[in-house]
Amino acid sequence: MLYITGFTVYSESNSTNPNESCQMSMHIPRIPGIDFAAVGRQLGYLEIEHSDNENDAAVIPSPIAVLSGGDGPTVLLIAGTHGDEYEGQILLQELIRSLNPDEVTGRLIILPALNISAVREGRRVSTVDRANLNRALPGRADGGPTEQIASIVAEELIPMADFVMDIHSGGIASEYVPSAFVYQGPTPELWAAKTAAVAAFNVPYSVVVKPMLKAGSISGAADRAGVPMISTELGGRGTVSLQILNRARSGLRSLLGHWGVLKDAAASVASGAGSQSNAEAPTRWIQLTAQSPVHSSMAGLFEPVVELGQQVMAGDLVARVHSVEELDRPSKDFFAPMDGVVAIVRHPTLVNVGTTLVNIAVDHGTIPPKGNHVPS
């Protein structure tokens, strides 16, 4: 038996013939019953240990599917990192049900409801430990439930992957323009791979942020591992947009073809049938910066004065807040800090001091910004 960091490779052949290839299997102890070296379809669970007032040494099962057609790249697909973001959960559940392993070149590892406790509650974070999974990596194998999930993703699944996608939306709290979402850099090679993936996914926008924006995120963990990754922000408001879902559905298959893991889609990409020029308009690149958020300095009722995706100029009125109790208090206006695109709008109307009302993003047009390979 040969032990390798993060997983175990077992030789199942007892043959003494050196010319006979031995069958190999690859297992991760915290994902029992899944052989990552096997060809075919496998369904199982990440076993997340948890004890509380109601459960003694219980297991929280986070579902996983592995579809393998043999040799080729490994793609890790994730949704449900935040439980109130639904487009990705639907897309990946659908992919698991509809895709046959013989359509796959390589291996798809699919986690459609990664933070299963938050998914069950329909909340960004779960009441199990109230931790944000997308700020918890690399996690701890002996930590709480969120830290355990983070540890499995960072230490075992990302290192196994050639490409990663983590599908997000704005959740209950906000709505984004439908977009890919990428960290700049951290190397010229990774940045080139990310921009090519964004072009293949081809949704209306791509949000770009500085390198290693959130060190505890899945994007940050992939960058540290040197694995090309894109995320998304597919609308939000705690619901599902049919238009965005359909655009992302076709974009996902195009992306998997670009990454070489879907046979038919890869053939379409190679022939140019799935190229951006033959599909929708090119993706528009927008950048969130430290100046993007417009924070409320007053508690009350939020009135958006701009539409999502609207072009604004510095100083334009973008939001207004009305007092609830002080009937003679005037409403307070809030203004765009710079020229750009309205990239994010808050959804719930009640706000407090410090609540982000809108985000204005720098508009780069259809040309990706430079990679900015030095973390800042």
FIKE-266463 format. One record per residue (C-alpha): x, y, z; residue number from 1. Coordinates in steps of 0.05 Angstrom, whole numbers, plus 5000, padded with zeros to 4 digits. Each point is the difference from the previous one (the first is absolute). Example, Ala and Ser with C-alpha at 12.3 -4.5 7.8 and 13.67 -1.06 7.14 Angstrom:
2
[atom [5246 4910 5156] 1]
[atom [5027 5069 4987] 2]
***
This chain:
376
[atom [5000 5000 5000] 1]
[atom [5028 5068 4979] 2]
[atom [4979 5061 5040] 3]
[atom [4998 5067 4965] 4]
[atom [4983 5066 5034] 5]
[atom [4925 5011 5001] 6]
[atom [4980 4932 4971] 7]
[atom [5021 4928 4996] 8]
[atom [5017 4960 4938] 9]
[atom [4988 4925 5006] 10]
[atom [5028 4947 4955] 11]
[atom [4947 4946 4990] 12]
[atom [5043 4952 4959] 13]
[atom [5035 4941 5033] 14]
[atom [5036 4982 4935] 15]
[atom [5075 4990 5002] 16]
[atom [5005 5012 4925] 17]
[atom [5036 5068 4991] 18]
[atom [4970 5007 4930] 19]
[atom [4928 4996 5026] 20]
[atom [4971 5068 5016] 21]
[atom [4968 5002 5068] 22]
[atom [4932 5030 5013] 23]
[atom [5005 5061 5044] 24]
[atom [4950 5034 5045] 25]
[atom [5001 5067 5033] 26]
[atom [4962 5014 5064] 27]
[atom [4991 5059 5046] 28]
[atom [4984 4977 5071] 29]
[atom [4950 5056 5012] 30]
[atom [4962 4983 4936] 31]
[atom [4986 4926 5011] 32]
[atom [4977 4955 4943] 33]
[atom [5028 5044 4944] 34]
[atom [5057 4973 4959] 35]
[atom [5028 5061 4963] 36]
[atom [5040 4955 4953] 37]
[atom [4939 4960 4977] 38]
[atom [4966 5010 4933] 39]
[atom [4924 5011 5002] 40]
[atom [4950 5037 5043] 41]
[atom [5006 5001 5076] 42]
[atom [4955 5036 5050] 43]
[atom [5018 5010 5072] 44]
[atom [5012 5049 5057] 45]
[atom [5053 5039 5035] 46]
[atom [4993 4978 5073] 47]
[atom [5004 5061 5044] 48]
[atom [5003 4983 5074] 49]
[atom [4957 5040 5048] 50]
[atom [4979 4997 5073] 51]
[atom [4953 5048 5035] 52]
[atom [4944 5000 5051] 53]
[atom [4957 4956 4955] 54]
[atom [5052 4957 4965] 55]
[atom [5057 4960 5028] 56]
[atom [5054 4983 4948] 57]
[atom [4951 5010 4943] 58]
[atom [5018 5007 4927] 59]
[atom [4977 5056 4954] 60]
[atom [4999 4971 4929] 61]
[atom [5020 5048 4944] 62]
[atom [4984 4968 4932] 63]
[atom [5053 4986 4948] 64]
[atom [4998 4970 4930] 65]
[atom [5059 4975 4960] 66]
[atom [4992 4987 4926] 67]
[atom [5060 4971 4965] 68]
[atom [5012 4977 4929] 69]
[atom [5073 4982 5008] 70]
[atom [5063 5040 4983] 71]
[atom [4994 5075 4995] 72]
[atom [4996 5062 5044] 73]
[atom [4966 5004 5067] 74]
[atom [4950 5056 5010] 75]
[atom [4972 5018 5069] 76]
[atom [4931 5032 4999] 77]
[atom [4971 5031 5063] 78]
[atom [4933 5032 5018] 79]
[atom [4965 5013 5066] 80]
[atom [5061 5031 5033] 81]
[atom [4948 5049 5025] 82]
[atom [4933 4968 5011] 83]
[atom [4956 5056 4972] 84]
[atom [5032 5000 4931] 85]
[atom [4960 4955 4955] 86]
[atom [5019 5003 4926] 87]
[atom [5063 4959 5010] 88]
[atom [4964 4948 5042] 89]
[atom [4949 4990 4944] 90]
[atom [5053 4998 4945] 91]
[atom [5042 4948 5035] 92]
[atom [4942 4957 5022] 93]
[atom [4977 5000 4927] 94]
[atom [5070 4984 4975] 95]
[atom [5005 4940 5047] 96]
[atom [4934 4971 4977] 97]
[atom [5008 5013 4925] 98]
[atom [5073 4985 4986] 99]
[atom [5025 4929 4984] 100]
[atom [5071 4982 5019] 101]
[atom [5014 4980 4928] 102]
[atom [4990 5073 4981] 103]
[atom [5057 5019 5046] 104]
[atom [5073 5003 4981] 105]
[atom [5035 4998 5067] 106]
[atom [4963 5011 5065] 107]
[atom [4946 5047 5028] 108]
[atom [4997 5008 5075] 109]
[atom [4934 5034 5016] 110]
[atom [4979 5029 5068] 111]
[atom [4930 5029 4988] 112]
[atom [4984 5019 5072] 113]
[atom [5068 5007 5033] 114]
[atom [4978 5037 5063] 115]
[atom [4941 4953 5009] 116]
[atom [4977 5027 5067] 117]
[atom [4995 5071 4970] 118]
[atom [4965 4972 4939] 119]
[atom [4948 4965 5042] 120]
[atom [4986 5066 5037] 121]
[atom [5002 5043 4937] 122]
[atom [5050 5047 5033] 123]
[atom [5068 5027 4982] 124]
[atom [5030 4966 5061] 125]
[atom [4969 4945 5043] 126]
[atom [4979 5004 5072] 127]
[atom [5044 4939 5014] 128]
[atom [5061 5044 5011] 129]
[atom [4983 5066 4964] 130]
[atom [5066 4998 4963] 131]
[atom [5008 5025 4928] 132]
[atom [5028 4941 4960] 133]
[atom [5029 5046 4947] 134]
[atom [5044 5033 5052] 135]
[atom [5020 4935 5036] 136]
[atom [5052 4968 4955] 137]
[atom [5048 4965 5010] 138]
[atom [4957 4978 5060] 139]
[atom [5017 4948 5052] 140]
[atom [4987 4925 4997] 141]
[atom [4986 5000 5075] 142]
[atom [4960 5065 5000] 143]
[atom [4926 5014 4997] 144]
[atom [4955 4980 4942] 145]
[atom [5018 5059 4955] 146]
[atom [5074 4992 5014] 147]
[atom [4996 4926 4983] 148]
[atom [4967 5014 4933] 149]
[atom [5051 5054 4986] 150]
[atom [5056 4951 5017] 151]
[atom [4974 4946 4952] 152]
[atom [4994 5050 4943] 153]
[atom [5067 5034 5012] 154]
[atom [5043 4941 5019] 155]
[atom [4970 4943 4959] 156]
[atom [4955 5021 4943] 157]
[atom [5033 5063 4971] 158]
[atom [5069 4966 4996] 159]
[atom [4967 4944 4961] 160]
[atom [4970 5048 4949] 161]
[atom [5026 5031 4936] 162]
[atom [4944 5052 4999] 163]
[atom [4950 5026 5052] 164]
[atom [4933 5037 4996] 165]
[atom [4962 5025 5061] 166]
[atom [4930 5025 4980] 167]
[atom [4972 5058 5041] 168]
[atom [4945 5052 4996] 169]
[atom [4980 5059 5043] 170]
[atom [4958 4959 5048] 171]
[atom [4945 5031 5041] 172]
[atom [5038 5064 5015] 173]
[atom [5018 5026 4931] 174]
[atom [4995 4994 4924] 175]
[atom [5060 5001 4953] 176]
[atom [5003 5011 4925] 177]
[atom [5006 4929 4972] 178]
[atom [5074 4989 5000] 179]
[atom [5061 4956 5006] 180]
[atom [5043 5020 5059] 181]
[atom [5075 4995 5001] 182]
[atom [5060 5020 5042] 183]
[atom [5055 5035 4961] 184]
[atom [5065 4962 4990] 185]
[atom [5034 4971 5038] 186]
[atom [5046 4980 4943] 187]
[atom [4998 5017 4925] 188]
[atom [4984 4927 4984] 189]
[atom [4942 4995 5049] 190]
[atom [4972 5068 4978] 191]
[atom [5002 4978 4927] 192]
[atom [4964 4935 5018] 193]
[atom [4947 5039 5040] 194]
[atom [4985 5050 4944] 195]
[atom [4994 4944 4950] 196]
[atom [4951 4964 5046] 197]
[atom [4959 5063 5008] 198]
[atom [4995 5007 4924] 199]
[atom [4977 4928 4995] 200]
[atom [4948 5008 5055] 201]
[atom [4976 5064 4965] 202]
[atom [4949 5032 5046] 203]
[atom [4986 5074 4992] 204]
[atom [5052 5025 5051] 205]
[atom [5064 4978 5035] 206]
[atom [5015 5031 5067] 207]
[atom [5074 5004 5015] 208]
[atom [5030 5016 5068] 209]
[atom [5071 5007 5026] 210]
[atom [5044 4938 5011] 211]
[atom [4984 4960 5063] 212]
[atom [4942 5046 5018] 213]
[atom [4976 4952 5054] 214]
[atom [5055 4952 5022] 215]
[atom [4950 4951 5030] 216]
[atom [4959 4993 4936] 217]
[atom [4998 4942 4952] 218]
[atom [5028 5046 4947] 219]
[atom [5059 5016 5045] 220]
[atom [5012 4927 5015] 221]
[atom [5001 4983 4926] 222]
[atom [5049 5057 4986] 223]
[atom [5046 4975 5055] 224]
[atom [4997 4930 4970] 225]
[atom [5014 5026 4930] 226]
[atom [4934 4974 4972] 227]
[atom [4961 5044 4950] 228]
[atom [4932 5018 5029] 229]
[atom [4941 5045 4986] 230]
[atom [4941 5016 5044] 231]
[atom [4934 5032 4982] 232]
[atom [4948 5049 5025] 233]
[atom [4935 4980 4964] 234]
[atom [4948 5050 5022] 235]
[atom [4973 4991 5071] 236]
[atom [4942 5025 5042] 237]
[atom [4992 4930 5030] 238]
[atom [4965 4974 4938] 239]
[atom [5015 4974 4929] 240]
[atom [4999 5040 4936] 241]
[atom [4978 4957 4941] 242]
[atom [5039 5043 4951] 243]
[atom [5064 4998 5040] 244]
[atom [4992 4926 5014] 245]
[atom [4993 4984 4926] 246]
[atom [5061 5043 4982] 247]
[atom [5042 4967 5054] 248]
[atom [4976 4930 4979] 249]
[atom [5028 5009 4930] 250]
[atom [5061 5036 5027] 251]
[atom [5016 4942 5046] 252]
[atom [5001 4949 4944] 253]
[atom [5042 5046 4958] 254]
[atom [5049 5009 5057] 255]
[atom [5005 4925 5013] 256]
[atom [5014 4991 4925] 257]
[atom [5054 5054 5004] 258]
[atom [5031 4963 5058] 259]
[atom [4999 4935 4959] 260]
[atom [4956 4959 5047] 261]
[atom [4936 4994 4958] 262]
[atom [5009 4964 4933] 263]
[atom [4945 5032 4959] 264]
[atom [5010 5069 5029] 265]
[atom [5075 4995 4989] 266]
[atom [4988 4982 4927] 267]
[atom [4955 5061 4992] 268]
[atom [5054 5045 5030] 269]
[atom [5053 4970 4955] 270]
[atom [4957 5012 4938] 271]
[atom [4983 5071 5021] 272]
[atom [4925 4983 5006] 273]
[atom [5000 5021 5073] 274]
[atom [5044 5061 4993] 275]
[atom [4980 5066 5029] 276]
[atom [4994 5032 4931] 277]
[atom [4946 4950 4981] 278]
[atom [4961 5007 5065] 279]
[atom [4983 5058 5045] 280]
[atom [5034 5069 5002] 281]
[atom [5070 4999 5030] 282]
[atom [5006 5002 5075] 283]
[atom [5008 5069 5031] 284]
[atom [5055 5006 5052] 285]
[atom [4986 5041 5062] 286]
[atom [5044 5009 5062] 287]
[atom [4980 5007 5073] 288]
[atom [5049 5043 5039] 289]
[atom [5005 5028 5071] 290]
[atom [4960 5060 4975] 291]
[atom [4943 4959 4971] 292]
[atom [4953 4992 5061] 293]
[atom [4951 5055 5018] 294]
[atom [4985 4991 5075] 295]
[atom [4940 5028 5037] 296]
[atom [5013 5049 5055] 297]
[atom [4927 4997 5023] 298]
[atom [4953 4945 5023] 299]
[atom [4934 4995 4964] 300]
[atom [4967 4980 4934] 301]
[atom [5045 4993 4939] 302]
[atom [4975 5028 4934] 303]
[atom [5043 4982 4940] 304]
[atom [5003 5057 4950] 305]
[atom [5038 4962 4946] 306]
[atom [4991 4935 4963] 307]
[atom [5048 4941 5001] 308]
[atom [5048 5006 4942] 309]
[atom [4988 5075 4991] 310]
[atom [5058 5045 4981] 311]
[atom [5011 5057 5050] 312]
[atom [5047 5058 5008] 313]
[atom [5036 5021 5064] 314]
[atom [4951 5041 5041] 315]
[atom [4937 4971 4971] 316]
[atom [4944 4984 5049] 317]
[atom [4998 4924 5010] 318]
[atom [4961 4988 5064] 319]
[atom [4956 5032 5053] 320]
[atom [4984 4979 5071] 321]
[atom [4937 5020 5037] 322]
[atom [4993 5001 5075] 323]
[atom [4948 4954 5030] 324]
[atom [4984 5033 5067] 325]
[atom [5021 5073 4991] 326]
[atom [4943 5026 4957] 327]
[atom [5028 5070 4994] 328]
[atom [5070 4977 4981] 329]
[atom [5018 5010 4926] 330]
[atom [5023 4940 4959] 331]
[atom [5074 4994 4987] 332]
[atom [5030 4996 4931] 333]
[atom [5061 4959 4980] 334]
[atom [5043 5011 4938] 335]
[atom [5045 4960 4953] 336]
[atom [5072 5005 5024] 337]
[atom [5027 4993 4928] 338]
[atom [4980 4987 4928] 339]
[atom [4980 4929 4985] 340]
[atom [4946 4947 4998] 341]
[atom [4950 4983 5055] 342]
[atom [5025 4930 5014] 343]
[atom [4964 4981 5065] 344]
[atom [4936 5025 5031] 345]
[atom [4976 4982 5070] 346]
[atom [4935 4961 5001] 347]
[atom [4969 5007 5070] 348]
[atom [4971 5069 5012] 349]
[atom [5016 5009 5074] 350]
[atom [5071 5025 5010] 351]
[atom [5045 5021 5058] 352]
[atom [5060 5046 5005] 353]
[atom [5056 4965 4962] 354]
[atom [4955 4960 4954] 355]
[atom [5024 4997 4928] 356]
[atom [4946 5029 4955] 357]
[atom [5032 4993 4931] 358]
[atom [5068 4986 4969] 359]
[atom [5028 5039 4941] 360]
[atom [5050 4962 4957] 361]
[atom [5053 5028 4953] 362]
[atom [4981 4984 4928] 363]
[atom [5056 4970 4958] 364]
[atom [4956 4984 4940] 365]
[atom [5013 4934 4965] 366]
[atom [5075 5000 5014] 367]
[atom [5023 4965 5064] 368]
[atom [5041 5043 5047] 369]
[atom [5073 4983 5011] 370]
[atom [5014 4942 5045] 371]
[atom [5032 5040 5057] 372]
[atom [5043 4941 5020] 373]
[atom [5027 5030 5064] 374]
[atom [4950 4993 5057] 375]
[atom [4979 5067 5029] 376]
***
